[in-house]
Amino acid sequence: MDTMEQNPVHEDDYVPDELEPSPIHEEYAPVIFAQDTISHVISIDVLSGKEDRENVLRARESGKGVLTAPFRLLKTNRLGVILTFAVYKRDLPSNATPNERIQATDGYLGGVFEIESLVEKLLQQLASKQTVLVNVYDTTNQTHSIPMYGSDVSGDEFYHVSFLNFGDPFRKHEMHCRFKQKPPFPRLATGTSIGILVIALLVGHIFHATVSRIAKVEDDYQEMMVLKKRAEAADVAKSQFLATVSHEIRTPMNGVLGMMNMLMDTDLDVTQQEYVRTAQGSGKALVSIINEVLDQAKIESGKIELEAVLFDIRSIMDDVLSLFSEKSQGKGVELAVYVSDQVPQQLIGDPGRFRQIITNLMGNSIKFTDKGHIFVTIHLVEEVFHSIEVERESTSKDAEHTLSGFPVADGRRSWEGFRAFSHEGPLGSFSSTSSNDLISLIVSVEDTGDGIPLESQPMIFTPFMQVGPSISRKHGGTGIGLSISKCLVGLMNGEIGFVSEPKIGSTFTFTAVFTNACPNSNELKTQQINNQPHPATSEFNGMAALVIDPRPVRAEVSRYHIQRLGVRVEIVSDLKQGLSTVTDGDASVNMILIEQEVWDRDSSISSHFVNNIRKVVEIDKGKGIPPKLFILVNSSSSFRAGSTASCLHNPTVVTKPLRASMLAASLQRAMGVGNKGNPRNGEHQGLSLKHLLSGRKILIVDDNSVNRTVAAGALKKYGAGVVCVSSGIEAITMLRPPHQFDACFMDIQMPEMDGFEATRRIREIENSVKDRELFVHLPILAMTADVMQATHQECSKCGMDGYVSKPFEAEQLYREVSKFFQSS
């Protein structure tokens, strides 16, 4: 093998027995294993030959594969090469020194490759339509290249040279490739030219289409921006229109409601007071319609917010009943409210928004109910969860267990999907809310109206949706009440749902979370005693009443309202039981309230009852004054007092719906107790309010004389000294330092100079005062009918200290201005 490179093509007469032993060396590398095809090389020392020795030593020093020069293989006499690798005893780092590699060498691994077979397989993979001629050369020695594969054919100048890398950086190899026949040049050139032309045309078309597309996108973008600006301008115009309409309606309504409040402070009897309260409620309802339109706009823009003030939920329900009482009486529909005793007297939340939800739901029920009843119940969520005795949803759906005897939709289906009633919701939420003084209420509005068609129920909370094309013409309304209610319920951390059956009725139920104003149970009991909704309550303390009503639900409603006046109540189902109670009872009965249904059922039984009551009073003087007789009716026109009633004088007719103020007025007249009209309404309360703003001088700036009168009357009620001017220019003159005013209520929209500009100039005058002893920051509060959010922000920006929206209450003016006065 030593002479292979010098004589690469000589014939090898291989006779194993004639091979000479290896000469003496320092180290040997005999072949100890070989495949069967080359087993004849076993025991040959690869370090004996000069080139083999150099290759092996180079392999172990470099750690890389080393390739021999091409030589004729033993036995086959075909041209081949050997690729040799060193095998180490241990893993060496990549930067190991040659000496480290020599010391770690354990042996060698070699691979024999037949060049002709290797190249032919490669050519088979690269085969094409034309035959490719390949020559492979070992060019390690540039002057004497060794042909390894292919015939030595020359004369073709069109060939390609590639450098081959077999992994040995010492050895260099080249591959020369050429076609066996030259391709027809003209056809190729023509095809190539046509192809290039087609590609150029395609690229041009793509470029042109891209430029056109970009131009179209830019045009569409410009058009979209124009449409966006138009939409924004339309939205601004809508907001300005709503603000203007709201302002123009709120301004006169402030006068109407303000004068009603002032009228309540005059000499009125209880009936007149009730009329004024109803007028006030109607005026506020008109304002609420305006608020609905504004609320829808705020909901669309996501700017609606809730207040957190103290309120009495029972008083709110009385106000709502007063608002709908006339409509329900005209239709002969029974209207009732029941608030559980477990619900605290005072809560903290947004009473206006809560009233708005109730008004929307009850308004819809009034529209679509012509017979039967409308029943509103309010409980704690945990009461419903534990099925308390008066909870409507937990009772039977049978007509005998309803308010009016008409069947109703199963109210449980309206809230059964609420999160508060899920398996992990109620008990966990109750424990957490109690620790945070939060109260979860569930409110149901049940009616026996027309019901909602099945096809309309999925869209019932959609804005401006009506259940039928003729609904808006027949009943009126905007169709946004329910969508607004759903949004408000969500802001109160609650849920709303409904169940409705055509020709049976509907039940809407929602939950809401409020803060308990008196979380301590002892404080709550004291509050329920001392903060009753009507001043006449104390006049009935200690009295006893008998309610005769065969319907348990309706009787409980009557008990609820009468007990609010401090009266003990007992319930029986018919006149016979009522007579036994009056005759055999240990305590005297001061009043008997009979449901009209019982009274009109049998005139002879009614006459017998009245006569026996009279005999009991005549025989047993110890019973004291005869009990007063009251007939509970849904409509005063439906009751006819006949001869039966005359036996026990004329019974007093109490027209439902029952509510504290109306019931107290009726009992006062009949029982001959309390103030029947001579003293001025609220006189004692007014005396206690006189000192709250005593000694305070307040400037009112408003171009509307009615608004000035209303605001002045409200503040004088609290003892303030009031000065009124009609323009911003006059206000600046009045407020030049030094002045004697403690606060100022400033209207916004005024001729000549609006409230914003007037406030800015007043602040400039205050800041220009050099003598700091004379400098006083005057509280200026906006007083306007504009309730848009932008107006609030502008008020703060120009230097105002507060904001009061019209129509306003006297208490609201006092509450806002008193924040700036130190308590004396």
C-alpha positions in Angstrom: 0.0 0.0 0.0 3.0 2.3 0.3 3.4 2.6 -3.4 -0.3 3.1 -4.3 -0.1 6.9 -4.8 3.0 6.7 -7.1 1.6 3.7 -9.1 -2.2 4.1 -8.7 -3.3 1.7 -11.4 -0.9 -1.2 -11.1 -2.2 -4.8 -10.8 -2.2 -6.2 -7.3 -1.1 -9.8 -7.0 -2.5 -10.4 -3.6 -1.2 -13.5 -1.8 -1.8 -13.4 2.0 0.8 -16.1 2.8 3.5 -14.2 1.0 3.0 -10.9 3.0 5.9 -9.9 5.0 5.7 -9.1 8.8 5.5 -5.5 9.8 8.8 -3.9 10.7 9.6 -3.0 14.2 7.9 0.3 15.4 7.0 2.0 18.6 3.3 1.4 18.0 1.2 -0.7 15.7 -2.4 -0.4 14.4 -3.4 -3.9 13.2 -6.9 -4.4 11.7 -8.7 -6.5 14.3 -12.2 -6.5 12.7 -13.6 -6.1 9.2 -16.8 -6.9 7.3 -16.9 -10.1 5.4 -16.4 -8.4 2.0 -13.0 -7.1 3.1 -12.1 -9.7 5.8 -8.8 -10.2 4.0 -7.4 -7.0 5.5 -7.5 -8.4 9.1 -4.1 -8.4 10.8 -2.6 -5.8 8.4 -0.8 -3.0 10.2 -2.1 0.3 8.9 0.8 2.1 10.4 3.3 0.3 8.2 2.7 2.3 5.1 3.9 5.8 4.8 0.7 7.5 3.7 -1.5 5.3 5.9 0.6 6.2 8.9 0.3 9.9 8.2 -3.4 9.7 7.7 -3.9 7.7 11.0 -1.7 10.0 13.0 -3.5 13.1 11.5 -6.9 11.6 12.4 -6.1 11.1 16.1 -4.4 14.5 16.5 -7.3 16.5 14.8 -10.3 14.5 16.0 -11.7 14.6 12.5 -12.2 12.2 9.7 -9.2 11.8 7.4 -9.4 10.6 3.7 -6.7 8.7 1.9 -5.6 9.3 -1.7 -7.5 7.1 -4.2 -5.9 3.7 -4.7 -6.8 0.3 -6.2 -8.7 -1.8 -3.7 -7.4 -5.3 -2.9 -9.2 -8.1 -4.5 -11.6 -5.9 -6.6 -8.9 -3.8 -8.1 -11.4 -0.9 -8.3 -10.6 2.7 -7.4 -11.5 3.6 -3.8 -10.6 5.6 -0.7 -10.5 5.0 3.1 -12.1 7.4 5.6 -10.4 7.0 9.0 -11.6 8.3 12.5 -9.8 8.1 15.8 -11.7 6.5 18.8 -11.0 8.0 22.2 -11.3 6.5 25.7 -13.2 9.4 27.1 -15.1 12.5 25.9 -12.7 15.3 25.1 -13.5 19.0 24.9 -13.6 20.7 21.6 -10.4 22.7 22.4 -8.4 19.6 23.5 -4.7 19.7 22.5 -3.2 17.2 20.0 -1.1 15.7 22.9 -4.3 15.2 24.9 -6.0 13.5 22.0 -2.9 11.2 21.4 -3.0 10.1 25.1 -6.7 9.4 25.0 -6.7 7.4 21.7 -8.1 3.9 22.1 -8.2 2.8 18.5 -9.3 3.7 15.0 -12.4 3.2 12.8 -12.1 3.1 9.0 -14.6 3.0 6.2 -13.8 1.8 2.6 -15.6 3.5 -0.2 -15.8 2.4 -3.9 -15.8 5.7 -5.8 -17.4 4.4 -9.0 -20.5 3.0 -7.2 -20.8 6.1 -5.1 -20.8 8.5 -8.0 -23.1 6.4 -10.2 -25.7 6.4 -7.4 -25.4 10.1 -7.2 -25.9 10.5 -10.9 -29.0 8.3 -10.8 -30.6 10.8 -8.4 -29.6 13.8 -10.6 -30.6 12.1 -13.9 -32.4 14.4 -16.4 -33.5 14.2 -20.1 -29.9 14.7 -21.2 -27.0 12.5 -20.2 -24.6 14.1 -17.8 -20.9 13.2 -17.9 -19.1 13.5 -14.6 -15.4 13.3 -13.8 -14.1 13.3 -10.2 -10.4 14.3 -9.4 -8.3 14.3 -6.3 -6.6 17.7 -6.5 -4.6 17.6 -3.3 -1.5 17.9 -5.5 -2.4 20.7 -8.0 0.3 19.7 -10.5 -0.6 16.0 -10.5 -4.4 15.6 -10.2 -5.5 12.0 -9.8 -8.6 11.0 -11.8 -11.0 9.1 -9.5 -14.0 8.6 -11.7 -15.0 9.0 -15.4 -13.2 9.1 -18.7 -10.7 11.8 -19.5 -12.7 13.6 -22.2 -11.8 17.2 -23.2 -12.7 19.7 -25.9 -16.1 20.8 -24.4 -15.7 24.3 -23.0 -19.2 24.3 -21.4 -18.8 22.4 -18.2 -19.3 23.1 -14.4 -16.7 22.5 -11.7 -17.8 21.8 -8.2 -15.6 21.4 -5.1 -16.3 18.3 -3.0 -15.8 18.0 0.7 -15.5 14.5 2.2 -14.8 15.8 5.7 -11.0 15.8 5.4 -9.7 19.4 5.2 -6.3 18.1 4.0 -7.7 16.4 0.9 -9.2 18.4 -2.0 -11.5 17.0 -4.6 -13.3 18.4 -7.7 -16.2 17.2 -9.8 -16.5 18.3 -13.5 -20.0 18.0 -15.1 -21.0 18.4 -18.7 -23.8 17.4 -21.1 -23.0 14.6 -23.5 -24.7 16.5 -26.3 -25.0 20.3 -26.7 -28.7 21.5 -26.4 -30.2 23.3 -29.4 -29.3 26.9 -28.7 -31.9 28.8 -30.8 -34.9 27.0 -29.4 -33.7 27.4 -25.9 -32.9 31.1 -26.4 -36.3 31.7 -27.9 -38.1 29.9 -25.1 -36.1 31.7 -22.5 -36.8 35.1 -24.1 -40.5 34.4 -24.3 -40.5 33.2 -20.7 -38.7 36.3 -19.5 -41.2 38.5 -21.4 -44.1 36.7 -19.9 -42.6 37.0 -16.4 -42.0 40.7 -17.0 -45.6 41.2 -18.1 -46.9 39.3 -15.1 -44.6 41.4 -12.7 -45.9 44.6 -14.4 -49.5 43.5 -14.0 -49.0 42.6 -10.3 -47.2 45.9 -9.7 -50.0 47.9 -11.4 -52.7 45.9 -9.5 -50.9 46.6 -6.2 -50.6 50.3 -6.9 -54.3 50.4 -7.9 -55.2 48.5 -4.7 -53.2 50.9 -2.5 -54.8 53.9 -4.2 -58.3 52.3 -3.6 -57.5 51.6 0.0 -56.3 55.2 0.5 -59.6 56.5 -1.1 -61.7 54.2 1.1 -59.7 55.4 4.1 -60.4 59.0 3.2 -64.1 58.3 2.7 -64.2 56.4 6.0 -62.6 59.4 7.8 -65.2 61.7 6.3 -68.0 59.4 7.4 -66.4 59.1 10.8 -66.3 62.9 11.2 -70.0 63.1 10.1 -71.0 60.5 12.6 -69.1 62.3 15.4 -70.7 65.6 14.4 -74.1 63.9 14.4 -73.4 62.4 17.8 -72.4 65.9 19.1 -75.6 67.3 17.5 -77.7 64.7 19.2 -76.1 65.3 22.6 -76.6 69.1 22.2 -80.2 68.5 21.1 -80.9 66.3 24.1 -79.2 68.8 26.4 -81.3 71.7 25.0 -84.6 69.8 25.2 -83.8 68.7 28.7 -82.9 72.2 29.8 -86.0 73.8 28.3 -88.3 71.2 30.0 -86.5 71.0 33.3 -86.6 74.8 33.8 -90.4 75.1 34.0 -90.6 71.8 35.9 -88.3 73.2 38.5 -90.9 76.0 39.0 -93.8 73.5 39.2 -92.2 71.1 41.6 -90.6 74.0 43.6 -94.0 75.7 44.1 -95.5 72.4 45.1 -92.9 72.1 47.8 -93.6 75.6 49.0 -97.3 74.8 49.0 -96.7 71.8 51.3 -95.4 74.3 53.9 -98.7 76.2 53.9 -102.0 75.4 55.8 -103.2 72.2 54.2 -105.4 69.4 55.5 -104.4 65.8 55.0 -106.4 65.4 51.8 -104.8 68.5 50.2 -101.5 67.2 51.3 -102.2 63.9 49.5 -103.2 65.8 46.3 -100.0 67.9 46.4 -97.9 64.8 46.9 -99.6 63.1 43.9 -99.0 66.2 41.8 -95.4 66.2 42.9 -95.0 62.6 42.0 -96.6 63.2 38.5 -94.2 66.1 37.9 -91.2 63.9 38.9 -92.5 61.2 36.6 -92.5 63.7 33.7 -88.9 64.5 34.5 -88.1 60.8 34.6 -89.3 60.5 31.0 -86.8 63.1 30.0 -84.2 61.3 32.1 -84.9 58.0 30.2 -84.0 59.6 26.9 -80.8 61.0 28.4 -80.1 57.8 30.2 -80.3 55.9 26.9 -77.8 58.3 25.4 -75.5 57.9 28.4 -75.8 54.1 28.2 -74.7 54.2 24.6 -71.7 56.2 25.5 -71.0 54.3 28.7 -71.1 57.4 31.0 -74.0 56.5 33.3 -73.1 56.5 37.1 -74.9 55.7 40.4 -75.2 57.9 43.5 -74.7 56.6 47.1 -77.1 58.4 49.4 -79.3 57.5 52.3 -83.0 56.6 51.5 -86.1 54.9 52.8 -87.2 52.1 50.5 -90.7 52.0 51.9 -91.3 55.7 51.3 -90.1 55.2 47.7 -92.6 52.4 47.2 -95.4 54.6 48.7 -94.4 57.3 46.2 -94.6 54.9 43.3 -98.0 53.6 44.5 -99.3 57.2 44.5 -98.1 57.7 41.0 -100.0 54.7 39.7 -103.0 54.7 42.1 -105.3 56.7 39.8 -104.7 54.4 36.8 -105.2 51.2 38.8 -108.4 52.5 40.3 -109.8 53.6 36.9 -109.2 50.1 35.6 -110.4 48.3 38.7 -107.0 46.6 39.0 -105.8 45.8 42.5 -102.4 47.4 43.2 -100.3 46.4 46.2 -96.8 46.5 47.6 -95.3 44.3 50.3 -91.9 45.0 51.8 -90.5 42.3 54.2 -89.8 43.3 57.8 -86.3 41.9 57.3 -85.5 44.7 54.9 -83.7 47.6 56.7 -85.6 50.9 57.0 -82.6 52.9 55.8 -80.3 51.9 52.9 -77.5 53.6 51.1 -77.6 53.6 47.3 -79.2 55.4 44.4 -82.9 55.9 45.2 -83.6 57.7 42.0 -82.3 54.8 39.8 -84.1 52.2 42.0 -87.3 54.1 41.7 -86.8 54.3 38.0 -86.5 50.6 37.7 -89.7 50.0 39.7 -91.5 52.7 37.8 -90.6 51.2 34.5 -91.7 47.7 35.5 -95.0 48.8 37.2 -95.7 51.2 34.3 -95.6 48.3 31.8 -97.8 46.2 34.1 -100.4 49.0 34.3 -100.4 49.3 30.6 -101.1 45.6 29.9 -103.3 44.7 32.8 -107.1 45.2 32.7 -108.2 42.8 35.4 -106.8 41.1 38.4 -103.8 42.7 40.2 -100.3 44.1 40.1 -98.3 43.0 43.1 -94.8 44.2 44.1 -92.8 42.3 46.7 -89.4 43.2 48.2 -87.4 40.7 50.3 -83.8 39.9 51.2 -82.3 37.4 48.9 -81.7 34.9 51.7 -85.4 35.1 52.6 -86.4 33.8 49.2 -83.6 31.2 49.4 -85.0 29.9 52.6 -88.7 30.2 51.5 -90.2 32.6 54.1 -93.9 32.4 54.6 -95.1 35.5 52.6 -92.7 35.0 49.7 -95.0 34.8 46.6 -92.6 32.8 44.5 -92.4 30.0 47.1 -96.2 29.6 47.4 -98.5 27.7 45.1 -99.4 28.9 41.7 -103.1 28.2 42.5 -105.4 31.2 42.1 -106.5 30.8 45.7 -103.0 31.8 46.8 -102.7 35.0 44.7 -103.5 38.6 45.6 -106.7 38.9 43.6 -107.7 35.3 42.9 -106.5 35.3 39.3 -103.9 32.8 38.2 -100.3 34.1 37.7 -97.1 32.9 36.0 -94.8 30.9 38.2 -92.5 33.6 39.5 -89.8 31.1 40.5 -88.9 30.7 36.8 -88.0 34.4 36.6 -85.1 34.1 39.0 -84.1 30.5 39.1 -81.1 31.1 36.8 -79.7 34.0 38.9 -76.1 33.6 40.2 -77.3 34.5 43.7 -79.3 31.3 43.7 -76.7 29.0 42.3 -75.3 26.1 44.4 -72.2 28.1 45.3 -73.8 31.6 45.3 -76.3 32.3 48.1 -74.7 31.0 51.2 -71.3 32.2 50.3 -72.5 35.6 49.1 -74.6 36.0 52.3 -71.6 35.5 54.5 -69.5 37.9 52.5 -72.2 40.6 52.2 -73.0 40.6 55.9 -69.4 41.3 56.8 -69.3 44.2 54.4 -72.7 45.6 55.6 -74.2 44.9 52.1 -77.8 44.1 51.6 -79.0 42.0 48.6 -82.6 42.6 47.8 -84.9 40.7 45.4 -87.8 42.6 43.9 -90.7 41.0 42.0 -93.4 42.8 40.0 -96.3 40.3 39.3 -99.3 41.1 37.1 -102.3 39.3 35.6 -102.1 41.1 32.3 -102.0 40.0 28.7 -98.6 38.4 29.0 -95.8 38.6 26.4 -96.1 36.7 23.1 -93.6 33.8 23.0 -92.0 35.1 19.8 -91.3 38.5 21.4 -89.8 37.3 24.7 -86.2 36.9 23.4 -86.1 40.5 22.4 -87.8 42.0 25.4 -84.7 43.9 26.7 -83.8 45.3 23.3 -84.0 49.1 23.1 -87.1 50.6 21.4 -88.6 47.1 21.1 -92.4 46.8 21.3 -94.2 43.4 21.7 -96.4 44.2 18.7 -96.8 46.8 16.0 -99.9 48.3 17.6 -98.6 48.5 21.1 -97.0 51.9 20.8 -100.2 53.3 19.3 -102.4 51.7 21.9 -100.4 52.1 25.1 -97.7 54.6 24.2 -94.2 54.5 25.5 -90.7 54.6 24.0 -89.8 51.0 24.4 -86.5 51.7 26.1 -87.6 51.3 29.7 -86.7 47.7 30.1 -83.3 48.1 28.4 -82.5 50.9 30.7 -83.7 48.9 33.7 -81.4 46.0 32.7 -78.4 48.3 32.5 -79.2 49.9 35.9 -79.7 46.5 37.6 -76.3 45.6 36.3 -74.8 48.7 37.8 -76.4 47.7 41.1 -74.5 44.4 40.9 -77.8 42.6 40.3 -79.6 40.5 37.6 -83.0 40.8 36.0 -85.2 38.1 34.5 -88.9 37.4 33.7 -91.5 34.8 33.1 -94.6 35.4 31.0 -97.5 33.3 29.9 -99.9 34.7 27.3 -103.4 35.4 28.7 -102.1 34.7 32.2 -99.6 37.4 33.0 -96.0 38.3 33.6 -93.6 38.4 36.6 -90.4 40.5 36.4 -87.8 39.9 39.1 -84.5 41.6 39.7 -81.8 41.7 42.4 -79.9 44.8 43.7 -77.1 45.3 46.2 -77.3 48.2 48.7 -75.4 49.2 51.9 -77.2 48.8 55.2 -77.3 52.3 56.9 -77.7 50.6 60.3 -75.9 47.3 60.3 -76.4 46.8 64.1 -79.7 45.0 64.8 -80.4 47.2 67.9 -79.9 50.3 65.8 -82.2 48.9 63.2 -85.0 48.3 65.6 -84.7 51.8 67.1 -84.7 53.2 63.6 -87.8 51.3 62.6 -89.6 52.8 65.6 -88.4 56.4 65.3 -88.3 56.9 61.6 -91.8 56.0 60.4 -92.8 57.4 57.1 -95.7 59.5 58.3 -95.9 61.9 61.3 -99.3 60.6 62.4 -97.8 57.2 63.3 -97.5 58.0 67.0 -101.2 58.8 67.2 -102.2 55.2 66.6 -99.7 53.5 68.9 -101.4 51.0 71.1 -104.5 50.6 69.0 -105.7 47.3 67.7 -107.2 46.5 64.3 -109.1 43.5 62.9 -108.7 42.7 59.2 -111.4 40.5 57.6 -110.2 39.0 54.3 -110.4 35.5 52.9 -107.3 35.8 50.8 -104.1 35.2 52.9 -101.8 37.2 50.6 -104.0 40.2 50.4 -104.6 40.1 54.2 -100.8 40.1 54.8 -100.5 43.2 52.6 -103.1 45.0 54.7 -101.4 43.9 57.9 -98.0 45.3 56.5 -99.4 48.8 55.8 -101.5 49.0 59.1 -98.6 47.9 61.2 -96.4 50.6 59.8 -98.7 53.1 61.7 -98.0 51.3 65.0 -101.3 49.4 65.1 -101.5 45.8 66.2 -103.3 43.7 63.6 -105.2 40.4 63.7 -106.5 38.6 60.6 -109.7 36.5 60.2 -111.2 35.1 57.0 -114.9 35.9 57.4 -117.4 38.0 59.4 -118.4 35.2 61.7 -114.8 34.8 62.9 -114.5 38.6 63.1 -117.6 38.8 65.4 -116.1 36.0 67.7 -112.9 37.9 67.9 -114.6 41.2 68.9 -116.9 39.4 71.4 -114.5 37.0 73.0 -111.2 38.9 72.8 -109.5 40.2 75.9 -108.3 43.4 74.2 -110.6 46.0 72.6 -110.6 46.4 68.9 -110.4 50.0 67.8 -111.0 49.5 64.1 -112.3 46.8 61.8 -111.2 46.7 58.1 -113.3 44.5 55.9 -112.5 43.6 52.3 -115.3 44.7 49.9 -115.5 41.1 48.6 -116.5 39.9 52.1 -118.9 42.8 52.7 -120.8 42.4 49.4 -121.0 38.6 49.5 -124.2 38.4 51.6 -126.0 41.5 52.8 -127.9 39.6 55.6 -124.6 38.4 57.1 -123.2 41.8 56.9 -126.3 43.3 58.6 -126.1 40.6 61.3 -122.4 41.4 61.9 -123.1 45.1 62.3 -126.0 44.6 64.7 -124.1 42.2 66.9 -121.1 44.6 67.1 -123.5 47.3 68.2 -125.1 45.1 70.9 -121.7 44.1 72.2 -120.8 47.8 72.7 -124.1 48.6 74.4 -124.0 45.6 76.8 -120.4 45.7 77.6 -119.4 49.3 78.3 -116.0 48.0 79.3 -115.2 47.6 75.7 -115.1 51.4 75.4 -115.7 53.3 72.1 -117.3 51.1 69.3 -114.8 50.0 66.7 -114.7 52.0 63.6 -115.7 50.2 60.4 -113.6 50.5 57.3 -114.3 49.0 53.9 -111.3 48.3 51.7 -112.2 48.8 48.0 -110.2 48.9 44.7 -112.4 51.8 43.4 -114.6 54.1 45.3 -117.2 54.0 42.5 -117.6 50.3 43.0 -118.9 50.6 46.6 -122.5 51.4 47.4 -123.2 52.0 51.1 -126.7 50.6 51.7 -128.9 50.3 54.7 -126.7 47.8 56.3 -123.9 50.2 56.8 -126.2 52.8 58.3 -126.8 50.6 61.3 -123.3 51.3 62.5 -123.1 54.9 61.1 -121.5 55.3 57.8 -118.5 53.1 57.2 -115.3 54.8 56.0 -114.3 53.7 52.5 -110.5 53.3 52.1 -109.6 53.1 48.5 -106.6 50.9 47.6 -103.7 50.8 46.9 -102.9 51.1 50.6 -99.9 53.3 51.6 -98.9 54.9 54.8 -99.8 58.6 54.2 -103.2 57.8 52.6 -104.1 55.2 55.3 -103.1 57.6 58.1 -105.2 60.4 56.7 -108.3 58.1 56.5 -107.8 56.8 60.0 -107.3 60.3 61.4 -110.7 61.5 60.0 -112.6 58.4 61.1 -111.0 58.0 64.5 -111.0 61.7 65.3 -107.4 61.8 66.3 -104.4 63.8 65.2 -104.1 67.0 63.2 -106.9 67.3 60.8 -105.7 70.3 58.9 -105.5 73.4 61.1 -101.8 73.5 61.9 -99.5 74.2 59.0 -98.0 71.1 57.4 -94.4 70.6 58.5 -94.6 73.4 61.0 -92.7 71.6 63.7 -90.1 70.4 61.3 -89.7 73.9 59.9 -88.9 75.2 63.4 -86.1 72.8 63.8 -84.7 73.7 60.4 -84.6 77.4 60.9 -81.3 77.4 62.7 -79.3 75.3 60.2 -78.4 78.2 57.9 -79.1 81.0 60.4 -76.7 83.9 59.9 -75.6 82.8 56.4 -76.1 85.1 53.5 -76.4 83.4 50.1 -76.6 85.0 46.6 -78.8 83.4 44.0 -78.1 84.2 40.3 -80.7 83.1 37.8 -82.4 84.8 34.9 -85.7 83.0 35.5 -87.8 84.7 38.2 -89.7 81.5 39.2 -86.4 79.7 39.8 -85.2 82.5 41.9 -88.4 82.4 44.0 -88.2 78.6 44.4 -84.5 78.6 45.4 -84.9 81.6 47.8 -87.9 79.9 49.5 -86.0 76.7 49.9 -83.0 78.4 51.5 -85.1 80.7 53.7 -86.7 77.5 55.0 -83.3 76.7 56.6 -82.9 80.2 58.0 -80.6 81.7 55.4 -80.6 85.3 54.3 -81.1 85.3 50.5 -80.3 88.0 47.8 -81.4 87.4 44.2 -80.0 88.8 41.0 -80.9 88.0 37.4 -77.6 88.1 35.5 -73.9 87.2 35.7 -72.9 90.9 35.4 -74.9 91.8 38.4 -73.3 88.8 40.3 -69.8 90.2 39.6 -70.8 93.6 40.9 -72.3 92.0 44.1 -69.3 89.8 44.8 -66.5 92.4 44.5 -64.4 92.3 47.7 -65.2 93.0 50.3 -68.7 91.5 50.4 -70.8 89.7 53.0 -71.9 86.6 51.1 -71.1 83.1 52.4 -72.1 81.2 49.2 -73.5 81.7 45.7 -75.9 79.5 43.5 -75.1 80.3 39.9 -77.3 79.4 36.9 -75.4 78.4 33.8 -77.4 79.5 30.8 -78.1 83.3 31.1 -78.2 86.1 28.6 -75.3 88.7 28.3 -73.0 86.6 30.4 -73.3 82.9 31.3 -72.5 81.3 34.6 -69.2 79.9 33.4 -67.8 83.3 32.4 -69.2 85.0 35.5 -67.4 82.4 37.7 -64.1 82.8 35.9 -64.2 86.6 36.3 -65.1 86.3 40.0 -62.2 83.9 40.5 -59.9 86.4 38.7 -61.1 89.2 41.0 -60.4 87.1 44.1 -56.9 86.2 42.9 -56.1 89.8 42.2 -56.7 90.9 45.8 -53.3 91.9 47.2 -54.4 92.1 50.8 -54.7 88.4 51.8 -56.8 89.3 54.8 -59.5 90.4 52.5 -59.2 87.3 50.3 -62.0 84.8 50.8 -62.8 81.9 48.4 -66.5 82.1 47.9 -68.2 78.7 47.3 -70.0 78.9 44.0 -72.4 76.1 43.1 -73.8 75.6 39.6 -77.6 75.5 39.5 -78.7 74.4 36.1 -81.1 72.2 34.1 -78.3 70.9 32.0 -77.4 67.4 33.3 -74.9 66.3 30.6 -71.5 65.1 31.8 -69.7 67.8 29.8 -71.4 70.5 31.8 -70.2 68.9 35.1 -66.6 69.0 33.8 -66.9 72.6 32.6 -68.2 73.6 36.0 -65.1 72.3 37.7 -62.8 73.7 35.0 -64.1 77.3 35.4 -63.8 77.2 39.2 -67.1 76.2 40.6 -67.2 74.2 43.8 -70.4 72.1 43.4 -73.4 71.2 41.2 -77.2 71.1 41.7 -79.4 70.0 38.9 -82.9 71.3 38.3 -85.5 70.5 39.4 -84.1 70.5 42.9 -85.4 69.9 46.4 -84.9 72.2 49.3 -83.0 69.5 51.1 -80.7 69.2 48.1 -79.8 72.9 48.2 -79.1 72.7 51.9 -77.0 69.5 51.6 -74.8 70.9 48.9 -74.2 74.4 50.5 -73.8 73.1 54.1 -70.6 71.2 53.0 -68.8 74.5 52.9 -69.9 75.8 56.4 -68.3 74.8 59.6 -70.8 73.4 62.1 -71.5 75.9 64.9 
